């Protein structure tokens, strides 16, 4: 997906995988996304992986849980 924002152009990829967790009759989801925003001063890069359980599983309750998240702001443009 490509969107124009006041801050700059955003490029986003998003994937969602449904699965049946152990002893859970409902479909849970594993979601991943990666964003790149191109601004006048540099790049903003963000990556996230989360899981959404319909029923509690082990130490995780029935909810959305972030497994990985990283955001790097204002990576400078490189000059050749």
Secondary structure, DSSP 8 states (H G I E B T S, - for coil): -EEE-SS-EEEEEEEEEEEE-TT--SEEEEEEEEEEEE-SS-EEEEEEEEEE-SS-BTTB-SSEEEEEEEEEEEE-----
